[in-house]
Amino acid sequence: MAQIKITQTRSQIRRPGDQKKTLTALGLGRIGKTNTVEETDQIKGMVAKVRHLVTVEAA
């Protein structure tokens, strides 16, 4: 599988709880934090849920 690099670019303050939990599950939690993960269907779904808070690049 391919790897993708996810970086949090916007704050999770004043966001619904499910979006905060999704960021935590992706290994994020503060602006500027980056995590590299496998590109699976589950990860794609999580990224789609918080796409307005993160940027995604190929690793």
FIPA-11707 format. One record per residue (C-alpha): residue in three letters; x, y, z. Coordinates in steps of 0.1 Angstrom, whole numbers, padded with zeros to 4 digits, always signed. Layout:
BEGIN
ALAXYZ...
// end
This chain:
BEGIN
MET+0000+0000+0000ALA+0010+0036-0005GLN+0018+0059+0023ILE+0003+0094+0027LYS+0014+0123+0049ILE-0013+0141+0068THR-0007+0175+0084GLN-0032+0193+0106THR-0035+0229+0094ARG-0065+0241+0113SER-0076+0240+0150GLN-0099+0214+0164ILE-0114+0240+0188ARG-0152+0244+0184ARG-0155+0213+0163PRO-0178+0184+0169GLY-0166+0156+0191ASP-0165+0131+0163GLN-0141+0153+0143LYS-0118+0157+0174LYS-0118+0119+0178THR-0110+0114+0142LEU-0080+0137+0144THR-0068+0118+0174ALA-0072+0085+0156LEU-0051+0099+0127GLY-0023+0107+0152LEU-0029+0144+0151GLY-0039+0168+0178ARG-0023+0202+0173ILE-0017+0225+0143GLY+0015+0216+0124LYS+0017+0180+0135THR+0023+0155+0107ASN+0018+0118+0106THR+0025+0093+0079VAL+0000+0064+0075GLU-0009+0036+0051GLU-0035+0047+0025THR-0064+0024+0033ASP-0101+0028+0027GLN-0106+0035+0065ILE-0079+0062+0065LYS-0094+0078+0033GLY-0128+0079+0051MET-0113+0095+0082VAL-0094+0121+0060ALA-0126+0129+0041LYS-0144+0136+0075VAL-0118+0162+0085ARG-0106+0174+0051HIS-0112+0210+0060LEU-0087+0207+0089VAL-0059+0188+0073THR-0037+0187+0042VAL-0027+0154+0025GLU+0004+0146+0004ALA+0019+0115-0010ALA+0048+0103+0012
// end
